Amino acid sequence: CSEGQKVERDDSLQFLEFKSDSNLEECTEYSLNIKPVHNDIDVKGKVVKFITLSRPIDNVASLLTPVNAEAGDEQMVTISWNAIKCANHYEVFQKVNTPDGEWERIGTTGDNFFKQKGVPCTEYKYGVKVTIDDEESDIVEF
């Protein structure tokens, strides 16, 4: 066992709170350089990096729309939607347009579009789920 170490409180060190002069942009990386100043000791500074969170989003569906699905050459379907600021990624789903169709995840992307090869003579519905600040939305169906 090692002996304990006596620690004394030093009230000469003042607490300092920092507030930015301007509003920070959401979903933006910043760094803060912290360097304690002490009369008797030279203390090395530390840089702390952080990313600001997004504002709460109430209605994801209204931000994603309009959503388009266009068939192109060789049965390629391009699904596109409005990008949402601060989105980590989007998950894209499809289901055959029948009463018992089940959602199937067909991919994940950081872009606001996704390409998928379709099956001839098959009608699909598409859905998108967005993750913002590591929180998933429900599937928004189109």
Backbone hydrogen bonds in HBPLUS format (Angstrom, degrees):
<---DONOR---> <-ACCEPTOR-->    atom                        ^
c    i                          cat <-CA-CA->   ^        H-A-AA   ^      H-
h    n   atom  resd res      DA  || num        DHA   H-A  angle D-A-AA Bond
n    s   type  num  typ     dist DA aas  dist angle  dist       angle   num
A0013-LEU N   A0010-ASP O   3.38 MM   3  6.22 171.9  2.39 118.8 121.1     1
A0027-CYS N   A0052-THR O   3.10 MM  25  4.92 128.9  2.37 103.7 115.3     2
A0052-THR N   A0028-THR O   3.14 MM  24  5.59 159.9  2.18 143.8 143.2     3
A0030-TYR N   A0050-PHE O   2.79 MM  20  5.52 167.6  1.81 171.2 175.2     4
A0050-PHE N   A0030-TYR O   2.94 MM  20  5.52 162.5  1.97 152.2 155.6     5
A0032-LEU N   A0048-VAL O   2.78 MM  16  5.16 155.9  1.84 144.9 153.1     6
A0048-VAL N   A0032-LEU O   2.82 MM  16  5.16 167.2  1.84 149.4 152.1     7
A0034-ILE N   A0046-LYS O   2.72 MM  12  5.20 175.7  1.72 160.5 159.2     8
A0046-LYS N   A0034-ILE O   2.69 MM  12  5.20 155.6  1.75 149.0 156.8     9
A0063-LEU N   A0060-VAL O   2.97 MM   3  5.22 130.1  2.22 103.2 117.1    10
A0064-LEU N   A0060-VAL O   2.99 MM   4  6.29 150.3  2.08 157.6 166.7    11
A0065-THR N   A0061-ALA O   3.21 MM   4  6.25 153.8  2.28 149.7 154.9    12
A0082-ASN N   A0064-LEU O   2.89 MM  18  4.75 163.6  1.92 143.0 140.0    13
A0068-ASN N   A0080-SER O   2.84 MM  12  5.26 157.7  1.89 146.5 154.1    14
A0080-SER N   A0068-ASN O   2.82 MM  12  5.26 156.9  1.87 150.5 157.5    15
A0070-GLU N   A0078-THR O   2.96 MM   8  5.29 158.8  2.00 139.5 145.0    16
A0078-THR N   A0070-GLU O   2.84 MM   8  5.29 162.2  1.87 150.3 153.4    17
A0072-GLY N   A0076-MET O   2.62 MM   4  5.12 152.2  1.69 155.6 165.6    18
A0076-MET N   A0073-ASP O   3.11 MM   3  5.88 162.2  2.15 123.2 128.1    19
A0118-GLY N   A0075-GLN O   2.71 MM  43  5.27 178.4  1.71 159.0 159.0    20
A0077-VAL N   A0116-GLN O   2.67 MM  39  5.21 171.7  1.68 155.5 158.6    21
A0116-GLN N   A0077-VAL O   2.85 MM  39  5.21 155.8  1.90 148.2 156.5    22
A0079-ILE N   A0114-PHE O   2.82 MM  35  5.27 166.5  1.84 163.9 164.6    23
A0114-PHE N   A0079-ILE O   2.81 MM  35  5.27 143.0  1.95 149.8 160.0    24
A0081-TRP N   A0112-ASN O   3.11 MM  31  5.63 157.8  2.16 151.5 151.1    25
A0087-ALA N   A0084-ILE O   3.16 MM   3  5.69 152.4  2.24 140.3 137.7    26
A0088-ASN N   A0131-THR O   2.60 MM  43  5.45 157.9  1.65 155.8 163.6    27
A0131-THR N   A0089-HIS O   2.99 MM  42  5.58 162.2  2.02 169.5 168.2    28
A0090-TYR N   A0109-THR O   2.77 MM  19  5.37 161.8  1.81 161.8 168.3    29
A0109-THR N   A0090-TYR O   2.88 MM  19  5.37 159.1  1.92 152.8 159.6    30
A0091-GLU N   A0129-LYS O   2.75 MM  38  5.07 161.7  1.79 153.1 159.4    31
A0129-LYS N   A0091-GLU O   2.88 MM  38  5.07 158.6  1.93 147.7 154.1    32
A0092-VAL N   A0107-GLY O   2.84 MM  15  5.39 169.9  1.85 154.7 157.5    33
A0106-ILE N   A0092-VAL O   2.80 MM  14  5.76 160.4  1.84 148.9 155.7    34
A0093-PHE N   A0127-GLY O   2.79 MM  34  4.90 164.3  1.82 150.0 149.5    35
A0127-GLY N   A0093-PHE O   2.97 MM  34  4.90 154.4  2.04 130.9 131.1    36
A0094-GLN N   A0104-GLU O   2.97 MM  10  5.45 151.2  2.05 142.2 150.0    37
A0104-GLU N   A0094-GLN O   2.89 MM  10  5.45 145.9  2.01 145.9 156.6    38
A0095-LYS N   A0125-LYS O   2.97 MM  30  5.40 144.5  2.10 149.0 153.7    39
A0125-LYS N   A0095-LYS O   2.82 MM  30  5.40 155.0  1.88 157.4 166.0    40
A0098-THR N   A0096-VAL O   2.71 MM   2  5.70 129.6  1.96 115.6  99.2    41
A0097-ASN N   A0123-GLU O   2.81 MM  26  5.58 176.0  1.82 149.5 148.3    42
A0101-GLY N   A0098-THR O   3.08 MM   3  5.14 167.8  2.10 116.0 116.2    43
A0142-PHE N   A0126-TYR O   2.72 MM  16  5.44 157.3  1.77 178.8 172.0    44
A0128-VAL N   A0140-VAL O   3.01 MM  12  5.27 151.1  2.09 134.1 140.3    45
A0140-VAL N   A0128-VAL O   2.84 MM  12  5.27 170.0  1.85 139.6 143.1    46
A0137-SER N   A0130-VAL O   2.88 MM   7  5.52 142.7  2.02 151.2 163.3    47
A0132-ILE N   A0135-GLU O   2.98 MM   3  5.32 158.2  2.03 146.3 143.6    48
A0135-GLU N   A0132-ILE O   2.93 MM   3  5.32 155.2  1.99 114.5 122.2    49
